[in-house]
């Protein structure tokens, strides 16, 4: 039974991972095209912060 539980959470996590890639394209586009910041490393940090706010509760649910 423990294996089924782990497998289900892993499937949820994979789904979350795939959705997050699509969701994060929007803020990346906005930050890249509508700010004066041109450094890609700064874009990465900004997108990671946005992603943390968006996916924190979903990750907490998956890893509960």
Buried (B, 14 or more C-beta within 10 A) or exposed (E): EEEEEEEEBEEBBEEBEEEBEEBBEEBBEEBBEEEEEEEEEEBEEBBEEBBEEEBEEBBEEBEE
